[in-house]
Each structure stands twice: as structure tokens, then as C-alpha cells.
């Protein structure tokens, strides 16, 4: 049997902020390739998913899915809803760590650790889980809800800060954005699966949820955005009129969303200063798009940075498996300019730096060594590219070793940029080895020369 490969990077990148989770399970996506690294397009496959507990790899749940890959080789699985004789609800998530193992036609290809498990799942098996709070200490906002534990959040039962407010409903809420205004009011945004408590208007399995708090931490207003399926939040940009521009991903075609092109489309929504939904718009192609960047330029243009797996629809060109997709919107929210960047393999955006003259810098990751990408050092590299106002790459470089390198953080400094990430050895095994996965920090100049790396 010909050996096949799975590009699991998609799962690693999108697990926390893209794929909404329901009480019955979670979503898993991956791009499949054969031994020659070609995308397995339009293939009928039997996929077995197993949940493993601890380093001893005890199998606690098994299910089977019959799937057909998309044109770009993408599969989407609803873990917890496949054919099985096991009970997904009995998994004791609080007793992890847990891993997911994927096999195609009974051949095991990969095992990856589940890095994010919602506390509601702990609560279904633990006797008591409590102490979810929203607190403020100085200018630092600490957020807890009934959903995910996100960086900087503690789920302890102690209440160390005098000012606190509990927000949410009886199901999962995620908090992914917090902004404190000069007048003391606060914006909070994320995703909700609740239909009660502080949450009103949820239309489906998971909606985007935006909350505006007064200076005294009372709720000024709250708004859910979505349809009958999954919406996930990415970012929020306050606007000059006192409202905000909200960005995320949707698979709905009802409710607040009129139509989509493919599996998941980019969703933009405008809220007024008093939380009234002014408009929504979706952008994408026949497959899947993920929003990575949203900003408003000094001239009022909306800039969108995304990763696309699609050919057609709103996307004029896609070189390979996935490309970086940059576009701008006019006053009518129509695409006024767009371009894709990358090569024939997998390319994904992490951050976009926009300059006043409409030139910009792309910070991403790439498996390509062709088209816009030159000098790939191995399987997956960090990629930085300067692009002029006409959309032409004027300077680019890849950073990495002979194996996989993932970009996690981009920090501007006075004499360049710090790139933080992970580097992996070729024999790295997430179940048994940690020493071959290392943190790496690169200091690059404005001319993309490496000044220092650790």
C-alpha cells in the first residue's frame, strides 16, 4: 500500500481559535498528501479517530468516519459524532493529558496532543469546578468564563482581586479579546454556545459574542452574531464612530449571514456604538478560509489578511494547497484589491504589518520553495516578505532548519523584529519526547538579515 501523509499543521494552528466545540465533540481538519507530497484530491477514505489518555496511550474512545477529501485535500471531522460503540461523554477530560490519533484505512499516521479542553467538559466528569471570574488589576485584564482556559487566566477558586464580574451562560464561552478604553469602559469578545444568562440572541451551535462593559463593569450591551451553525471569533477593531468592526469565520447561511461560498468563509460584521448590527459580509471560495488579520488604514480602507484553501469564488488565484490572501474593501464592502502569496505547497499567514504608504510585511509559515517563496530550509519554515504598495514582493526570506519550524509571535523592536516560535527535530514524537521540540527566537533587521537567534 502506498504510504500517505497528513499535514497536521492545520490542526496545530487552528485548534484554539478556529474550530468551535460543542458539548458533543469538536471539529478536526487536516490536509492529506501522498508519499510524493501531492495533495490527495477527491479521495474516498475510511478515517479512524482515537482519543488516547496519558503517555501510556490508553485508548479511551474510537470512532470511524467515511470521508471524501476536497479538491485541495482537506478533510473535516466532527469528533464525537462518528460511527462508534463508545460513549464520548464519559471521557474524564480533567484526568489528561489527552491525544488524538488519526489512521487512514487502518494505517496510523499521526498522534497529536489536545492542547485545549473546555472546562465545561471537566465539569461533566469532576465533582465540582467553580471560581470562573472576570477581574481587573491595574491595566491588566484577567478573564475567566465557562469556556476555555486561555493564556493569563487562572481557574482557581480564589478571588484575589476586589473588582470582578461573572459573564456568560450555562454553556461554553471563550474570551479572545479584551480592550480597555480611555473612559474606563471595556470591550470583550469571543464565542458563546449559551442561550441564557448574560447571553441573548444566540442563533446556533456557536455564535460570536461581543460585550461592552461600562466603567463600573456593568453590561452596557451585548450582541451575538451568527447563524444556525458555527461562528468563531478572531479579532475586533474599534471604529471612529464608537462602534467596532468584528472579524471571524462562519459556516452558516442564515440568521445574520446571507450566504457563504464554501465550508468556512471569512465573516466581517459592523456594530454601532450602542451594539446594533449594521451589516455583515462574507468572503471566500469553495473550500475554507481563515481570518488572520483585520485593520483599518489611515485612509479608512479595511484590510484583511487570511489563509485560503480555495480556488474560485472571491479568490482570483491560489498557487497550491493553501495560500496567504490579502485584500482590501471599498466603502461598499466590495473587494477593491486582492492578491495571494505563497507557492505550490502550504503557506499560511500569521501576522500582517501595514505601513502608511500601503506597503506591508507578511509574517507567515511555508512549505513552498517556488513562486513567491525562495530558500526553504526544510519541511516547514517561517517566512517574512516585504511587499510594496503595488502588491509586489520586493524582499523575502525563509527562516528555519531542515525540519518543521512554526512561527508563534511577532514583536517589533527598535532595530528590527523578534520572531518567536518552535523548531522540531525529524524524529520528534509528541507522546514520548519533549527535548526535540525547542523554543527558538530570531532577531531580524528591517532588511531581513538575522541579527541574533537563540
FIDO-221367 format. One record per residue (C-alpha): x, y, z. Coordinates in nm, 2 decimals. Layout:
// FIDO-221367
@east: X north: Y up: Z
...
END
This chain:
// FIDO-221367
@east: 0.00 north: 0.00 up: 0.00
@east: 0.13 north: 0.34 up: -0.09
@east: 0.23 north: 0.55 up: 0.22
@east: 0.03 north: 0.86 up: 0.27
@east: 0.10 north: 1.17 up: 0.48
@east: -0.12 north: 1.41 up: 0.68
@east: -0.03 north: 1.78 up: 0.70
@east: -0.12 north: 1.82 up: 1.07
@east: 0.00 north: 2.17 up: 1.09
@east: -0.35 north: 2.28 up: 1.01
@east: -0.48 north: 2.13 up: 1.33
@east: -0.19 north: 2.27 up: 1.54
@east: -0.25 north: 2.62 up: 1.41
@east: -0.63 north: 2.64 up: 1.43
@east: -0.72 north: 2.43 up: 1.72
@east: -0.78 north: 2.70 up: 1.98
@east: -0.93 north: 2.99 up: 1.78
@east: -1.09 north: 2.84 up: 1.48
@east: -1.28 north: 2.52 up: 1.55
@east: -1.57 north: 2.58 up: 1.78
@east: -1.65 north: 2.30 up: 2.02
@east: -1.99 north: 2.16 up: 2.11
@east: -2.09 north: 1.96 up: 2.42
@east: -2.09 north: 1.65 up: 2.20
@east: -1.75 north: 1.69 up: 2.05
@east: -1.51 north: 1.91 up: 1.85
@east: -1.40 north: 1.97 up: 1.49
@east: -1.08 north: 1.84 up: 1.34
@east: -0.94 north: 1.94 up: 1.00
@east: -0.63 north: 1.83 up: 0.81
@east: -0.48 north: 1.83 up: 0.46
@east: -0.39 north: 1.49 up: 0.32
@east: -0.10 north: 1.41 up: 0.09
@east: 0.06 north: 1.10 up: -0.06
@east: 0.42 north: 0.99 up: -0.04
@east: 0.53 north: 1.22 up: -0.32
@east: 0.38 north: 1.52 up: -0.12
@east: 0.09 north: 1.57 up: -0.37
@east: -0.25 north: 1.66 up: -0.23
@east: -0.49 north: 1.37 up: -0.21
@east: -0.77 north: 1.53 up: -0.41
@east: -1.13 north: 1.39 up: -0.42
@east: -1.03 north: 1.06 up: -0.24
@east: -1.28 north: 0.84 up: -0.06
@east: -1.13 north: 0.73 up: 0.27
@east: -1.20 north: 0.55 up: 0.59
@east: -1.07 north: 0.76 up: 0.88
@east: -1.04 north: 0.62 up: 1.23
@east: -1.00 north: 0.87 up: 1.51
@east: -0.90 north: 0.76 up: 1.86
@east: -0.87 north: 0.96 up: 2.18
@east: -0.57 north: 0.84 up: 2.38
@east: -0.51 north: 0.91 up: 2.75
@east: -0.17 north: 0.98 up: 2.90
@east: 0.17 north: 0.88 up: 2.78
@east: 0.08 north: 0.52 up: 2.81
@east: -0.15 north: 0.57 up: 2.51
@east: -0.46 north: 0.41 up: 2.67
@east: -0.74 north: 0.41 up: 2.41
@east: -1.05 north: 0.56 up: 2.57
@east: -1.26 north: 0.63 up: 2.26
@east: -1.27 north: 0.52 up: 1.90
@east: -1.48 north: 0.62 up: 1.61
@east: -1.48 north: 0.58 up: 1.23
@east: -1.57 north: 0.84 up: 0.96
@east: -1.62 north: 0.78 up: 0.58
@east: -1.50 north: 1.09 up: 0.41
@east: -1.41 north: 1.23 up: 0.07
@east: -1.13 north: 1.48 up: 0.05
@east: -1.19 north: 1.82 up: -0.11
@east: -1.02 north: 1.94 up: -0.43
@east: -0.74 north: 2.07 up: -0.20
@east: -0.72 north: 1.75 up: 0.00
@east: -0.90 north: 1.88 up: 0.31
@east: -1.10 north: 1.66 up: 0.54
@east: -1.33 north: 1.79 up: 0.82
@east: -1.43 north: 1.55 up: 1.10
@east: -1.68 north: 1.61 up: 1.38
@east: -1.50 north: 1.42 up: 1.66
@east: -1.76 north: 1.27 up: 1.89
@east: -2.02 north: 1.21 up: 1.61
@east: -1.86 north: 0.93 up: 1.41
@east: -1.96 north: 0.57 up: 1.40
@east: -1.88 north: 0.42 up: 1.74
@east: -1.98 north: 0.19 up: 2.02
@east: -1.81 north: 0.41 up: 2.28
@east: -1.96 north: 0.70 up: 2.48
@east: -1.78 north: 1.03 up: 2.41
@east: -1.95 north: 1.19 up: 2.71
@east: -1.77 north: 0.96 up: 2.96
@east: -1.42 north: 1.09 up: 2.88
@east: -1.27 north: 1.23 up: 3.20
@east: -1.11 north: 1.54 up: 3.05
@east: -0.98 north: 1.66 up: 3.38
@east: -0.75 north: 1.35 up: 3.41
@east: -0.55 north: 1.42 up: 3.09
@east: -0.33 north: 1.48 up: 2.90
@east: -0.52 north: 1.35 up: 2.60
@east: -0.41 north: 1.29 up: 2.24
@east: -0.59 north: 1.23 up: 1.92
@east: -0.47 north: 0.96 up: 1.68
@east: -0.57 north: 0.95 up: 1.32
@east: -0.55 north: 0.65 up: 1.09
@east: -0.64 north: 0.62 up: 0.72
@east: -0.76 north: 0.28 up: 0.60
@east: -0.63 north: 0.13 up: 0.93
@east: -0.28 north: 0.27 up: 0.89
@east: -0.18 north: 0.50 up: 1.18
@east: -0.03 north: 0.83 up: 1.06
@east: -0.01 north: 1.07 up: 1.35
@east: -0.08 north: 1.14 up: 1.71
@east: -0.12 north: 1.49 up: 1.84
@east: -0.18 north: 1.63 up: 2.19
@east: -0.51 north: 1.80 up: 2.25
@east: -0.38 north: 2.13 up: 2.39
@east: -0.72 north: 2.29 up: 2.47
@east: -1.01 north: 2.12 up: 2.65
@east: -1.31 north: 2.34 up: 2.76
@east: -1.38 north: 2.35 up: 3.13
@east: -1.74 north: 2.25 up: 3.07
@east: -1.60 north: 1.91 up: 2.98
@east: -1.41 north: 1.89 up: 3.31
@east: -1.73 north: 1.98 up: 3.48
@east: -1.92 north: 1.69 up: 3.33
@east: -1.69 north: 1.44 up: 3.50
@east: -1.55 north: 1.62 up: 3.80
@east: -1.75 north: 1.67 up: 4.12
@east: -1.71 north: 2.04 up: 4.13
@east: -1.54 north: 2.31 up: 3.91
@east: -1.60 north: 2.67 up: 4.01
@east: -1.44 north: 3.01 up: 4.05
@east: -1.48 north: 3.15 up: 3.70
@east: -1.43 north: 3.52 up: 3.72
@east: -1.35 north: 3.83 up: 3.53
@east: -1.11 north: 4.05 up: 3.72
@east: -0.91 north: 4.36 up: 3.67
@east: -0.58 north: 4.46 up: 3.83
@east: -0.44 north: 4.79 up: 3.72
@east: -0.43 north: 4.79 up: 3.34
@east: -0.42 north: 4.41 up: 3.31
@east: -0.75 north: 4.23 up: 3.25
@east: -0.78 north: 3.88 up: 3.37
@east: -1.07 north: 3.69 up: 3.22
@east: -1.23 north: 3.37 up: 3.31
@east: -1.56 north: 3.22 up: 3.18
@east: -1.73 north: 2.89 up: 3.15
@east: -1.53 north: 2.81 up: 2.84
@east: -1.17 north: 2.77 up: 2.75
@east: -0.87 north: 2.85 up: 2.98
@east: -0.67 north: 3.10 up: 2.77
@east: -0.32 north: 3.24 up: 2.84
@east: -0.30 north: 3.45 up: 3.15
@east: -0.62 north: 3.31 up: 3.31
@east: -0.64 north: 3.11 up: 3.63
@east: -0.94 north: 2.88 up: 3.71
@east: -0.87 north: 2.87 up: 4.08
@east: -1.14 north: 2.91 up: 4.34
@east: -0.97 north: 3.21 up: 4.50
@east: -1.07 north: 3.57 up: 4.43
@east: -0.76 north: 3.78 up: 4.46
@east: -0.90 north: 4.10 up: 4.32
@east: -1.18 north: 4.30 up: 4.47
@east: -1.33 north: 4.41 up: 4.14
@east: -1.48 north: 4.13 up: 3.94
@east: -1.78 north: 4.03 up: 3.73
@east: -1.90 north: 3.70 up: 3.61
@east: -2.02 north: 3.69 up: 3.24
@east: -2.17 north: 3.41 up: 3.04
@east: -2.44 north: 3.14 up: 3.03
@east: -2.47 north: 2.78 up: 3.12
@east: -2.27 north: 2.65 up: 2.82
@east: -1.92 north: 2.74 up: 2.69
@east: -1.79 north: 3.09 up: 2.64
@east: -1.44 north: 3.18 up: 2.51
@east: -1.28 north: 3.51 up: 2.57
@east: -1.03 north: 3.60 up: 2.30
@east: -1.03 north: 3.98 up: 2.30
@east: -1.02 north: 4.25 up: 2.57
@east: -0.97 north: 4.62 up: 2.53
@east: -1.00 north: 4.89 up: 2.79
@east: -1.09 north: 5.24 up: 2.66
@east: -0.97 north: 5.57 up: 2.80
@east: -1.31 north: 5.63 up: 2.97
@east: -1.28 north: 5.30 up: 3.16
@east: -1.52 north: 5.11 up: 2.96
@east: -1.42 north: 4.77 up: 2.82
@east: -1.47 north: 4.56 up: 2.51
@east: -1.48 north: 4.18 up: 2.55
@east: -1.53 north: 3.95 up: 2.25
@east: -1.52 north: 3.57 up: 2.19
@east: -1.75 north: 3.29 up: 2.11
@east: -2.06 north: 3.16 up: 2.30
@east: -2.27 north: 2.84 up: 2.30
@east: -2.51 north: 2.96 up: 2.56
@east: -2.87 north: 3.07 up: 2.52
@east: -2.92 north: 3.21 up: 2.87
@east: -2.77 north: 3.41 up: 3.15
@east: -2.59 north: 3.72 up: 3.00
@east: -2.62 north: 3.58 up: 2.65
@east: -2.93 north: 3.66 up: 2.44
@east: -2.99 north: 3.61 up: 2.07
@east: -2.76 north: 3.31 up: 2.01
@east: -2.88 north: 3.16 up: 1.68
@east: -2.70 north: 2.83 up: 1.65
@east: -2.43 north: 2.59 up: 1.77
@east: -2.18 north: 2.87 up: 1.84
@east: -2.20 north: 3.25 up: 1.78
@east: -1.96 north: 3.53 up: 1.80
@east: -2.03 north: 3.72 up: 2.13
@east: -1.94 north: 4.09 up: 2.18
@east: -1.99 north: 4.26 up: 2.52
@east: -1.94 north: 4.63 up: 2.61
@east: -1.89 north: 4.70 up: 2.98
@east: -1.94 north: 5.04 up: 3.14
@east: -1.66 north: 5.18 up: 3.36
@east: -1.84 north: 5.03 up: 3.67
@east: -1.82 north: 4.68 up: 3.49
@east: -2.20 north: 4.66 up: 3.44
@east: -2.30 north: 4.54 up: 3.09
@east: -2.38 north: 4.84 up: 2.86
@east: -2.49 north: 4.60 up: 2.58
@east: -2.41 north: 4.26 up: 2.44
@east: -2.46 north: 4.12 up: 2.09
@east: -2.44 north: 3.77 up: 1.93
@east: -2.35 north: 3.74 up: 1.56
@east: -2.41 north: 3.43 up: 1.36
@east: -2.64 north: 3.17 up: 1.22
@east: -2.75 north: 2.82 up: 1.29
@east: -2.41 north: 2.66 up: 1.26
@east: -2.06 north: 2.75 up: 1.38
@east: -1.91 north: 3.10 up: 1.40
@east: -1.57 north: 3.17 up: 1.56
@east: -1.42 north: 3.50 up: 1.66
@east: -1.08 north: 3.62 up: 1.55
@east: -1.04 north: 3.99 up: 1.62
@east: -1.22 north: 4.32 up: 1.69
@east: -1.12 north: 4.67 up: 1.57
@east: -1.28 north: 4.97 up: 1.75
@east: -1.40 north: 5.23 up: 1.49
@east: -1.41 north: 5.61 up: 1.50
@east: -1.79 north: 5.62 up: 1.54
@east: -1.76 north: 5.45 up: 1.88
@east: -1.86 north: 5.11 up: 1.73
@east: -1.65 north: 4.83 up: 1.62
@east: -1.56 north: 4.60 up: 1.33
@east: -1.57 north: 4.23 up: 1.42
@east: -1.39 north: 3.96 up: 1.23
@east: -1.42 north: 3.58 up: 1.24
@east: -1.52 north: 3.27 up: 1.05
@east: -1.86 north: 3.12 up: 0.96
@east: -2.02 north: 2.81 up: 0.81
@east: -2.38 north: 2.94 up: 0.84
@east: -2.61 north: 3.07 up: 0.56
@east: -2.89 north: 3.20 up: 0.77
@east: -2.95 north: 3.43 up: 1.07
@east: -2.71 north: 3.73 up: 1.03
@east: -2.53 north: 3.56 up: 0.74
@east: -2.69 north: 3.57 up: 0.40
@east: -2.46 north: 3.34 up: 0.21
@east: -2.12 north: 3.17 up: 0.20
@east: -1.91 north: 3.02 up: -0.08
@east: -1.76 north: 2.71 up: 0.08
@east: -1.71 north: 2.52 up: 0.41
@east: -1.59 north: 2.81 up: 0.62
@east: -1.58 north: 3.17 up: 0.50
@east: -1.44 north: 3.49 up: 0.65
@east: -1.71 north: 3.69 up: 0.83
@east: -1.70 north: 4.06 up: 0.89
@east: -1.96 north: 4.25 up: 1.09
@east: -2.01 north: 4.62 up: 1.19
@east: -2.16 north: 4.71 up: 1.53
@east: -2.27 north: 5.06 up: 1.61
@east: -2.17 north: 5.24 up: 1.93
@east: -2.49 north: 5.10 up: 2.10
@east: -2.44 north: 4.74 up: 1.98
@east: -2.67 north: 4.75 up: 1.68
@east: -2.57 north: 4.52 up: 1.40
@east: -2.52 north: 4.75 up: 1.09
@east: -2.41 north: 4.49 up: 0.84
@east: -2.23 north: 4.16 up: 0.78
@east: -2.03 north: 4.04 up: 0.48
@east: -1.86 north: 3.71 up: 0.39
@east: -1.56 north: 3.64 up: 0.17
@east: -1.42 north: 3.32 up: 0.04
@east: -1.41 north: 3.04 up: -0.21
@east: -1.54 north: 2.69 up: -0.25
@east: -1.34 north: 2.55 up: 0.04
@east: -1.21 north: 2.70 up: 0.37
@east: -1.07 north: 3.04 up: 0.46
@east: -0.93 north: 3.15 up: 0.80
@east: -0.91 north: 3.51 up: 0.91
@east: -0.57 north: 3.61 up: 1.05
@east: -0.56 north: 3.99 up: 1.03
@east: -0.81 north: 4.28 up: 1.03
@east: -0.73 north: 4.65 up: 1.03
@east: -0.85 north: 4.99 up: 0.91
@east: -0.59 north: 5.21 up: 0.73
@east: -0.54 north: 5.58 up: 0.79
@east: -0.75 north: 5.64 up: 0.48
@east: -1.04 north: 5.43 up: 0.60
@east: -0.98 north: 5.12 up: 0.39
@east: -1.05 north: 4.78 up: 0.55
@east: -0.75 north: 4.55 up: 0.52
@east: -0.80 north: 4.17 up: 0.55
@east: -0.53 north: 3.91 up: 0.58
@east: -0.63 north: 3.54 up: 0.56
@east: -0.53 north: 3.19 up: 0.47
@east: -0.72 north: 3.03 up: 0.19
@east: -0.76 north: 2.67 up: 0.08
@east: -1.00 north: 2.77 up: -0.21
@east: -0.98 north: 2.81 up: -0.58
@east: -1.25 north: 3.04 up: -0.73
@east: -1.53 north: 3.24 up: -0.56
@east: -1.37 north: 3.56 up: -0.43
@east: -1.02 north: 3.42 up: -0.47
@east: -0.87 north: 3.51 up: -0.81
@east: -0.56 north: 3.28 up: -0.77
@east: -0.43 north: 3.01 up: -0.55
@east: -0.09 north: 2.85 up: -0.63
@east: -0.11 north: 2.54 up: -0.41
@east: -0.25 north: 2.37 up: -0.10
@east: -0.31 north: 2.69 up: 0.09
@east: -0.20 north: 3.05 up: 0.02
@east: -0.19 north: 3.38 up: 0.20
@east: -0.47 north: 3.60 up: 0.08
@east: -0.46 north: 3.98 up: 0.13
@east: -0.74 north: 4.20 up: 0.02
@east: -0.89 north: 4.55 up: 0.08
@east: -1.26 north: 4.66 up: 0.08
@east: -1.41 north: 4.98 up: -0.05
@east: -1.70 north: 5.18 up: 0.11
@east: -1.95 north: 4.93 up: -0.03
@east: -1.76 north: 4.64 up: 0.13
@east: -1.67 north: 4.51 up: -0.22
@east: -1.31 north: 4.38 up: -0.27
@east: -1.12 north: 4.67 up: -0.43
@east: -0.78 north: 4.50 up: -0.44
@east: -0.65 north: 4.15 up: -0.37
@east: -0.36 north: 3.92 up: -0.42
@east: -0.25 north: 3.58 up: -0.30
@east: 0.11 north: 3.50 up: -0.18
@east: 0.29 north: 3.17 up: -0.15
@east: 0.40 north: 2.87 up: -0.35
@east: 0.28 north: 2.53 up: -0.47
@east: 0.26 north: 2.38 up: -0.12
@east: 0.12 north: 2.50 up: 0.21
@east: 0.15 north: 2.87 up: 0.30
@east: -0.03 north: 3.04 up: 0.59
@east: -0.04 north: 3.39 up: 0.74
@east: 0.04 north: 3.46 up: 1.10
@east: 0.06 north: 3.84 up: 1.11
@east: 0.04 north: 4.13 up: 0.88
@east: 0.22 north: 4.47 up: 0.93
@east: 0.06 north: 4.75 up: 0.74
@east: 0.25 north: 5.07 up: 0.66
@east: 0.11 north: 5.42 up: 0.60
@east: 0.21 north: 5.40 up: 0.23
@east: 0.00 north: 5.08 up: 0.19
@east: 0.32 north: 4.87 up: 0.17
@east: 0.31 north: 4.58 up: 0.41
@east: 0.51 north: 4.29 up: 0.56
@east: 0.39 north: 3.93 up: 0.57
@east: 0.48 north: 3.71 up: 0.86
@east: 0.38 north: 3.35 up: 0.80
@east: 0.49 north: 2.99 up: 0.75
@east: 0.56 north: 2.80 up: 0.44
@east: 0.63 north: 2.46 up: 0.29
@east: 0.70 north: 2.60 up: -0.05
@east: 1.02 north: 2.67 up: -0.24
@east: 0.88 north: 2.82 up: -0.55
@east: 0.67 north: 3.11 up: -0.68
@east: 0.69 north: 3.39 up: -0.41
@east: 0.89 north: 3.17 up: -0.17
@east: 1.27 north: 3.10 up: -0.22
@east: 1.52 north: 2.94 up: 0.00
@east: 1.31 north: 2.69 up: 0.21
@east: 1.54 north: 2.51 up: 0.45
@east: 1.33 north: 2.20 up: 0.50
@east: 0.97 north: 2.09 up: 0.56
@east: 0.81 north: 2.40 up: 0.72
@east: 0.98 north: 2.73 up: 0.76
@east: 0.90 north: 3.08 up: 0.89
@east: 0.85 north: 3.32 up: 0.61
@east: 0.89 north: 3.70 up: 0.61
@east: 0.82 north: 3.91 up: 0.29
@east: 0.82 north: 4.29 up: 0.23
@east: 0.55 north: 4.39 up: -0.02
@east: 0.53 north: 4.73 up: -0.19
@east: 0.21 north: 4.94 up: -0.24
@east: 0.15 north: 4.77 up: -0.58
@east: 0.14 north: 4.43 up: -0.41
@east: 0.48 north: 4.31 up: -0.54
@east: 0.72 north: 4.11 up: -0.32
@east: 1.03 north: 4.32 up: -0.30
@east: 1.22 north: 4.12 up: -0.04
@east: 1.17 north: 3.79 up: 0.13
@east: 1.34 north: 3.52 up: 0.33
@east: 1.27 north: 3.19 up: 0.49
@east: 1.39 north: 3.10 up: 0.84
@east: 1.43 north: 2.75 up: 0.98
@east: 1.61 north: 2.43 up: 0.98
@east: 1.58 north: 2.11 up: 0.78
@east: 1.26 north: 2.01 up: 0.96
@east: 0.95 north: 2.19 up: 1.08
@east: 0.96 north: 2.54 up: 1.22
@east: 0.64 north: 2.72 up: 1.34
@east: 0.61 north: 3.10 up: 1.39
@east: 0.41 north: 3.19 up: 1.71
@east: 0.49 north: 3.55 up: 1.79
@east: 0.60 north: 3.87 up: 1.61
@east: 0.73 north: 4.15 up: 1.82
@east: 0.85 north: 4.49 up: 1.67
@east: 1.17 north: 4.63 up: 1.84
@east: 1.37 north: 4.95 up: 1.77
@east: 1.62 north: 4.78 up: 1.54
@east: 1.40 north: 4.51 up: 1.37
@east: 1.16 north: 4.24 up: 1.47
@east: 1.17 north: 3.94 up: 1.71
@east: 1.02 north: 3.62 up: 1.58
@east: 0.94 north: 3.36 up: 1.84
@east: 0.84 north: 3.00 up: 1.76
@east: 0.91 north: 2.63 up: 1.78
@east: 1.15 north: 2.41 up: 1.60
@east: 1.11 north: 2.03 up: 1.57
@east: 1.36 north: 1.75 up: 1.51
@east: 1.28 north: 1.50 up: 1.24
@east: 1.21 north: 1.22 up: 1.49
@east: 1.00 north: 1.43 up: 1.73
@east: 0.72 north: 1.23 up: 1.89
@east: 0.46 north: 1.43 up: 2.09
@east: 0.38 north: 1.13 up: 2.31
@east: 0.73 north: 1.04 up: 2.43
@east: 0.97 north: 1.33 up: 2.36
@east: 0.99 north: 1.69 up: 2.46
@east: 1.37 north: 1.75 up: 2.41
@east: 1.33 north: 1.76 up: 2.03
@east: 1.08 north: 2.04 up: 2.03
@east: 1.25 north: 2.36 up: 2.13
@east: 1.16 north: 2.73 up: 2.16
@east: 1.35 north: 2.95 up: 1.92
@east: 1.39 north: 3.32 up: 1.90
@east: 1.52 north: 3.51 up: 1.59
@east: 1.60 north: 3.88 up: 1.58
@east: 1.58 north: 4.01 up: 1.22
@east: 1.67 north: 4.35 up: 1.09
@east: 1.44 north: 4.56 up: 0.87
@east: 1.64 north: 4.43 up: 0.57
@east: 1.55 north: 4.07 up: 0.69
@east: 1.90 north: 3.99 up: 0.80
@east: 1.93 north: 3.77 up: 1.11
@east: 2.09 north: 3.97 up: 1.38
@east: 2.07 north: 3.71 up: 1.65
@east: 1.89 north: 3.38 up: 1.72
@east: 1.86 north: 3.17 up: 2.04
END
